[in-house]
Every structure is written in structure tokens, then in C-alpha cells.
Amino acid sequence: MENAQLIALSRQAVLRNQLNVVANNMANINTTGYKAQRMLFEEFIMPLAEATEFHNADQSLSYVSDYGTRTDMLDGSLKLTDNELDLAIEGDGFFVVQLEDGGEAFTRNGAFTLDENGQLVSTQDRPVLTAGGPITFTPEDGQITIARNGTISTDLGIRGQIRVVEFENPQNLEQIGDTVLTGEEPLPVADVRVVQGAIEQSNVDGVSEMTRLIEITRAYATISKLLQDSDDLRQQAIGTLGRIQA
């Protein structure tokens, strides 16, 4: 009976974590460049303690374990903004931003702006990197034009090229924010496809996430009832055994 309760509790704990993942997806349904997260599960088998004096052989207990999350890398739909600093990537790739410690991070959120010094920055005020590092604009630059290959041009001529990188296995990237990731060994994208005046919307499907939310809630309620019934049964057994011994 205790084994059944422990197995049910393992499933309940995983459902609670899955609920947090789905809730975070729902919270970021309107976040530019956000990629939906998916919980990863595995079976954890634990054998019973050895009991050779019993006739029946030991049996394995199968628990539920969540060992991480997977990022859904499907592209979100593009939304035209007509803002010259808004950028979106078609296909694979990430924009590169500079962290506070000088390191690099990667994002699909191309809602860029200029700070008080005229430097191109992300929504977290991190410098956006070009092939030559951070870039700063002055009033003399005039209109900013960014070509499909990421080349930046102004009234003063070509100013640089937006860095766009990719990874052999994007699933190895580590999230440090809802739309910011870190990873090692970025590779330049051979065929860069940047769209100026557009942003990539979240790839979260609200209907699908709401369906998952309902399924998780129902499963959690079912297991809660199972645990309550198991606890009631154990109390009845203890009471019955107590009366027999008396």
C-alpha cells in the first residue's frame, strides 16, 4: 500500500512541475521571441528490498521522474511593426547580445531600441552585437536600413552587420531568461534572413496550452483522490487489526 502511495506521489510531484511549465508558457504567450517549453519524463525503476523468505519473487516499482525541459524551436509568426529597429529572423539562428560580464547570450527577441547613448540594445538593455561588436548611432546617421543579410546601412554608409549564429544542438542551450539563452561554440549562419520592421511572436499555442492545463488539473485531482482512498483504506485496516488484537 505504501508503494502505491509513493508511486502516486511521484506522479503528483511531476504534474505540479509540469503545471509550472505550462503556466509559464501561458504567461509568455505575448512575449516576443519566446519559445514554448516542454517537460521531459522518464521511468524510474526501483526494486523492492530483497525478501527471499517469501514465495513470490521481488517486483520492480515504476516511478515517474521529470529530468528537464525541452525547448520547442519552431518559428513563431512574424508581426510587422514598421519600426526600423525591430528585427526578426526567418529560419534558424539567434541574435547575439552582450552580457554584463562581457560574455555572449543569444535571443530570438529582436525588439531592439537605442539607449541614451545611441547604442543598439535589447529589451534587457544589453548591447546587440554586430560582426564588429556593439554598435552606436548618431543623429548624423539618419535613417537606419538593415538588409536581409543583416548589413546595416545609414546616411553615412555601411555601418556593420548584425551577428546571427546557430548551434549544432540548440537543445543544449541554457535559459537565463524567458527569451535569452547561453551556450558554447556558436556557428555563423550561412544564409542569414533578417526581416527589418518585424518581430517574431511567441510560438505558444494558447488553445493547446489550455488543453494541457485542463489535462494536468484533472490528472492531479484523480491522483489526489487515489491517495485519499488509499489513506482511508489504511486507516480502516489499522482499525480492524486493532479490534482483532483486542
NORHUJO-V525922 format. One record per residue. N is the residue number from 1. SS is DSSP state (2 for helix, 1 for strand, 0 for the rest). PSI is psi as a letter, one per 30 degrees, with the letter a starting at -180 (none if undefined). Layout:
BEGIN
n,ss,psi
N,SS,PSI
N,SS,PSI
END
This chain:
BEGIN
n,ss,psi
1,0,e
2,2,e
3,2,e
4,2,e
5,2,e
6,2,e
7,2,e
8,2,e
9,2,e
10,2,e
11,2,e
12,2,e
13,2,e
14,2,e
15,2,e
16,2,e
17,2,e
18,2,e
19,2,e
20,2,e
21,2,e
22,2,e
23,2,e
24,2,e
25,2,e
26,2,e
27,2,f
28,0,g
29,0,f
30,0,g
31,0,k
32,0,k
33,0,g
34,0,k
35,0,k
36,0,k
37,1,k
38,1,k
39,1,k
40,1,k
41,1,l
42,1,l
43,1,k
44,1,j
45,1,k
46,1,k
47,1,l
48,0,l
49,0,k
50,0,k
51,0,i
52,0,f
53,0,f
54,0,l
55,0,e
56,0,k
57,0,l
58,0,l
59,0,l
60,1,k
61,1,k
62,1,j
63,1,l
64,1,k
65,1,k
66,1,k
67,1,g
68,1,a
69,1,l
70,1,k
71,1,k
72,0,j
73,0,g
74,0,k
75,0,k
76,0,l
77,0,l
78,1,k
79,1,k
80,1,k
81,0,f
82,0,g
83,0,k
84,0,f
85,0,f
86,1,k
87,1,k
88,1,l
89,1,k
90,0,k
91,0,a
92,0,l
93,0,l
94,1,k
95,1,l
96,1,k
97,1,l
98,1,k
99,0,l
100,0,e
101,0,g
102,0,f
103,0,a
104,1,k
105,1,l
106,1,k
107,1,l
108,0,f
109,0,j
110,0,g
111,1,i
112,0,l
113,1,l
114,1,k
115,0,a
116,0,f
117,0,g
118,0,g
119,1,k
120,1,k
121,1,l
122,0,a
123,0,f
124,0,g
125,0,g
126,0,k
127,1,k
128,1,k
129,1,k
130,1,a
131,0,f
132,0,g
133,1,a
134,1,l
135,0,k
136,1,k
137,0,l
138,0,l
139,2,f
140,2,f
141,2,e
142,0,b
143,0,k
144,0,k
145,1,k
146,1,j
147,0,l
148,0,f
149,0,g
150,0,f
151,1,k
152,1,k
153,1,k
154,1,a
155,0,f
156,0,g
157,1,a
158,1,k
159,1,f
160,1,a
161,1,k
162,1,k
163,0,k
164,1,k
165,1,l
166,1,l
167,0,k
168,0,e
169,0,j
170,2,f
171,2,f
172,2,f
173,0,k
174,1,k
175,1,k
176,0,g
177,0,l
178,0,e
179,0,g
180,1,k
181,1,l
182,1,l
183,0,l
184,0,l
185,0,h
186,0,k
187,1,k
188,1,k
189,0,k
190,0,e
191,0,i
192,0,k
193,0,j
194,1,k
195,1,j
196,1,k
197,0,g
198,1,l
199,1,l
200,1,k
201,0,l
202,0,k
203,0,g
204,0,k
205,0,j
206,2,e
207,2,e
208,2,e
209,2,e
210,2,e
211,2,e
212,2,e
213,2,e
214,2,e
215,2,e
216,2,e
217,2,e
218,2,e
219,2,e
220,2,e
221,2,e
222,2,e
223,2,e
224,2,e
225,2,e
226,2,e
227,2,e
228,2,e
229,2,e
230,2,e
231,2,e
232,2,e
233,2,e
234,2,e
235,2,e
236,2,e
237,2,e
238,2,e
239,2,e
240,2,e
241,2,e
242,2,e
243,2,e
244,2,e
245,2,e
246,0,none
END
